[in-house]
Amino acid sequence: MDRRKFLAFTVATTVMAPWRPAAALGETSRALAFRNLHTEDTLRVVYWRDGGYVPEALQQIARVLRDHRNGEERAIEPALLELLHDLRDRLDSDAPFEVISGYRSAASNAQMKAQGRGVASSSLHTEGKAIDVRVPGRRLDSVRDAALALARGGVGYYPQDGFVHVDVGRVRRW
């Protein structure tokens, strides 16, 4: 193998490793667990099995992560599920993610913005690409640090409100 191919292989297998599909990692399934703090809905589900996403599981996830203000549901971006899976692994936790905010409808987002609640006008929550969580048994700063280490999107730290925001937008922090 020449030097260029070796470097390309090295980058693909180390730097890009978090982006490899589960099949490339030899996994046969991936699971997540949630507890929505507003609705008290809970879910523990295998969302990926034998090389593909499980449609029924994705629907269940959309239901649990729905906008609690008006019940509106939206499909959650699979990349966000993969980020959460890897975050859970990095935290070495089987505890369900406690969900403060998952999907947020455009109407809810606009209402929160009008109330001065500090939400972005074009929040990734409205696209099913963001979630605000905490993890029982793990310090909030540990959740933040683990998410930052993954470097797969935005990470917002809200210790006064008791949650960490993670999304699959561009890599940034606040």
C-alpha positions in Angstrom: 0.0 0.0 0.0 1.4 3.4 -1.0 1.6 6.2 1.5 -1.4 8.1 0.1 -3.6 5.0 0.4 -2.3 4.3 3.9 -3.1 7.8 5.0 -6.6 7.7 3.5 -7.2 4.4 5.2 -5.9 5.7 8.5 -8.1 8.7 8.4 -11.2 6.7 7.4 -10.7 4.2 10.2 -9.8 6.6 13.0 -11.0 10.1 12.4 -14.2 9.1 10.6 -14.9 6.0 12.8 -17.9 7.6 14.6 -19.6 8.0 11.2 -19.3 4.3 10.2 -22.7 2.6 10.1 -23.3 0.0 12.8 -22.9 -2.8 10.3 -19.3 -1.7 9.8 -18.7 -2.1 13.5 -19.9 -5.7 13.5 -23.0 -4.9 15.5 -26.3 -6.7 14.9 -28.5 -4.2 16.8 -28.6 -0.9 18.5 -31.0 0.2 21.3 -31.9 3.4 23.1 -34.1 4.3 26.1 -36.0 7.5 26.8 -38.1 9.0 29.5 -39.9 12.2 28.5 -40.1 14.3 31.6 -43.2 16.3 30.3 -45.3 13.3 29.3 -43.8 10.6 31.5 -43.7 8.4 28.4 -40.9 5.8 28.5 -39.4 3.7 25.8 -36.6 1.2 25.5 -36.4 0.0 22.0 -34.0 -1.6 19.4 -34.1 1.0 16.6 -31.5 -0.6 14.3 -31.2 -4.4 13.6 -29.4 -6.5 11.0 -28.1 -3.6 8.9 -31.2 -1.4 8.9 -33.4 0.9 10.9 -36.6 -0.7 12.4 -39.6 1.4 11.1 -41.8 0.6 14.0 -39.1 1.6 16.5 -38.6 4.9 14.6 -42.3 5.6 14.9 -42.2 4.8 18.7 -39.2 7.2 19.1 -41.1 9.9 17.2 -44.0 9.4 19.6 -42.0 9.7 22.8 -40.0 12.7 21.5 -43.1 14.5 20.2 -43.8 18.2 21.0 -45.4 17.9 24.4 -47.1 21.3 24.0 -49.4 20.2 21.1 -48.7 16.5 20.5 -47.2 17.0 17.0 -44.8 14.3 15.9 -42.0 14.2 13.4 -39.5 11.6 12.4 -36.3 12.0 14.3 -33.1 12.2 12.2 -31.3 8.8 12.3 -28.0 10.6 12.7 -29.3 12.0 16.1 -30.1 8.5 17.2 -26.6 7.4 16.3 -25.2 10.3 18.2 -27.3 9.4 21.3 -26.2 5.8 21.0 -22.6 6.7 20.9 -23.0 9.2 23.7 -24.6 6.6 25.9 -21.7 4.2 25.1 -19.2 6.9 25.9 -21.0 7.6 29.3 -21.1 3.8 29.9 -24.7 4.0 30.9 -27.8 2.0 30.3 -30.0 4.6 32.0 -32.7 6.1 29.8 -32.1 9.6 28.5 -34.3 12.0 30.4 -35.8 14.2 27.7 -36.5 17.8 28.4 -37.1 18.7 24.7 -37.1 16.5 21.6 -39.0 17.5 18.5 -40.5 21.0 18.7 -43.1 22.2 16.2 -42.6 25.5 14.4 -45.7 26.9 16.3 -44.2 25.9 19.7 -40.8 27.2 18.7 -42.3 30.6 17.6 -44.4 30.8 20.8 -41.3 30.1 23.0 -39.3 32.7 21.0 -42.1 35.3 21.5 -42.0 34.6 25.3 -38.2 35.4 25.3 -37.3 31.8 26.2 -34.0 32.0 24.3 -34.7 29.5 21.5 -33.3 29.9 18.0 -35.7 31.0 15.3 -34.6 28.1 13.1 -34.0 25.6 15.8 -32.8 22.1 14.8 -35.5 20.8 17.3 -38.1 21.8 14.6 -36.3 19.4 12.2 -36.0 16.4 14.5 -32.2 17.0 14.6 -31.8 18.1 18.2 -32.6 17.0 21.8 -32.2 18.4 25.3 -31.3 15.6 27.8 -29.7 14.6 31.0 -28.6 11.1 32.0 -29.4 9.7 35.5 -26.3 8.8 37.4 -24.0 11.0 35.3 -22.9 14.5 36.1 -24.2 17.1 33.6 -20.7 18.3 32.9 -19.7 14.7 32.1 -22.6 14.5 29.6 -21.4 17.8 28.0 -17.8 16.6 27.8 -18.7 13.3 26.3 -20.9 15.0 23.6 -18.1 17.5 22.9 -15.6 14.6 22.5 -17.8 13.0 19.8 -17.6 16.2 17.8 -20.7 15.4 15.8 -22.8 18.5 16.1 -23.7 21.3 18.4 -23.5 21.0 22.2 -25.1 23.5 24.5 -24.6 23.3 28.3 -27.4 24.5 30.5 -26.4 23.6 34.1 -28.9 26.1 35.6 -31.7 24.3 33.8 -30.3 20.8 34.3 -29.8 19.7 30.7 -27.4 19.4 27.8 -28.5 20.2 24.2 -27.1 18.0 21.5 -27.8 18.2 17.8 -26.5 17.0 14.4 -25.9 20.4 12.9 -22.5 21.9 12.4 -20.0 21.3 15.2 -20.2 24.2 17.7 -20.6 24.7 21.5 -22.2 27.2 23.8 
